[in-house]
Amino acid sequence: LNMSIVNPGALPRYEDIDANTRRHCEEVILNQSADGKHVERFLEFAEAVKNPPKNVPGPAGAADAPAAKDAWRNGTYTERLQHGLINGIDKFVEGDVEEARQDLKIPLLVIEGPLMQGMGIIGDLFGAGKMFLPQVIKSARVMKKAVAVLTPYMEEEKRLAALESGEDPNQPKYNGVVLMATVKGDVHDIGKNIVGVVLGCNNYKVIDMGVMVPCQKILERALAEKVDVIGLSGLITPSLDEMVNVAEQMKKDGIKIPLMIGGATTSKRHTAVKVCTKYDNGVIHVLDASRSCTVVSSVLGKEKLSYLEDIKDEYKEIREEYYATLIDKKWKTLAQAQSKKPTIDWSLVPPKPKFIGNLMIKEHPISEIIEYIDWSPFFQVYQLRGKYPNRDYPAIFKDARVGEEARKLFEEAKEMLEWIVKENILKASGVVGIWPANSVGDDIEVYTSEKRDEVSCVFYGLRQQLDIAETTYWSQGDFIAPKGVAPDYIAAFANTGGLGCHEQREKFEATGDIDKAILLEAIADRLAEAFAELIHKKIRTTLWGYAPDEKLSLEDLLKVRYQGIRPAPGYPSQPDHREKKTMWDLLDIDRLSEGTMTLTESYMMLPGASVSALVFAHPQAKYFSVGQVNLDQVQEYSTRRGESGVEGTEKWLGSTVLGYEKK
């Protein structure tokens, strides 16, 4: 077979195709069979499907497929429960669970029998790549609703058992207990939530402590619950140091529980170099949700010691390679790097903005924001990754492996978006500001008025310093005209698409709809990014108006074909998250948003689905990454910030930016 045209929305799962049909298809697709007559057999088979003999049931795929669709309802309660779990169907789960309870008498046996057997099948299918994450999340929803039916009966049996013997025998037999938490100062947890769902589908009890959890509370809960594994999650750079702190405290307290590390800012190298050296009882970096079950089962299995020893050896090699790169690194001194700053044409300084000051955008219509959504990261949240050239939206729908599931998920997202708009579930608000500014060295002075005689605040800059034979070494301040050269300006904004998300998520979780809770969070994140795209466009075309005639498509916007840039404080071009506080105060967000948008002590924005950025308008401004910096720059930068030492800067830049081992 060279080509076939199919309707992907009507394709069954591979395992659901009956063995006879599957054998015929595989022989033709692979062009191989024992007797070489597979084409003839397939044509005969196709004719039988098309014109089945009267009174003889046709093979799978015949015209009676609609009737067969609900044939699973004729099975035993075990078959029905497992079918519902695997296919994410919760319509009949309450009745099927009740039937099983009445037959088995003991609620625990329903969980340990048909339900756990079904989840075991799901875990195997997911591990083999035959089920995708969105399907697993739906299965977890069905499981949660099934357990909710049994919980009242189990609670009563637990009470009676406690009265009789003082023990608690009526508990499910889990494969293990995993405690998960987003570390102190960090608010992002969608990835952690997905890992929890995947582990739950593989019969692990998951204790989710939520976000911004202090070290001591994590360890106290871990000991109280007698957990088998602790999992830490984080998004921002300071979270890396907090993970190191947790590992150090675990060693100090004599805890011997394996520690999993995960999250967008984490890496195997950081885990090997910084975390693994602080704790001796197993530290493992987990790349994504699909790897979590393998790691947990390995650290709890018979080969635990051998597995951890292999991890330790692997991480030792990574450390040795890392320290070797430190020796080989070459640096420009800060003065040398500054002497190689880019040459900017200051005759191209953007015009005076049409608006100067701060502006609150309250509850902007979601319907307008939807037009600016970039859907590609949405599918990445669910680990749906197409292969080139079908990697991104909308080409991902053409991908042979994940295309069908991606389209189904997309339809669910659009349906939820319609509901969000109709019921006013989420609200999007933001604050925009534009002010006079000029650069002074690597820093940017922002002024209280056009007189430019009073400094409102300073945005401090870091410059590229690692010597990799470049001719130019960049800093954010390079894009603002130097003081005395020309009057220039800078803009900034912070926005959220997640007002109301937390409250609605709690409602979903209360009803067991965890798939909807995760979908809602993913959509809120997309709305926040889309709103940022829209705000930046309004700055360029109307508020500042330096590109009033801009006519760009969404594809053009996502490919950054507009004039200027909008880097976020705390990210590659200025990795110090403390700059966000400067921007926050300058925008007067606490007052203008009436407390609906806030910063945590680690400079993370709440609600979690929020975005902030500085806006540079010069046509030569471009995105770049500072990369690593050396001690001489850290010292001078700290001095400019008015600090007596480098400790604060070293803490907030973290080991990923520091090009040396801090003392």
Summary of the structure (lengths in Angstrom):
residues: 663
radius of gyration: 28.8
end to end distance: 64.5
largest distance: 94.4
contacts: 2129
relative contact order: 0.09
helix: 50%
strand: 13%
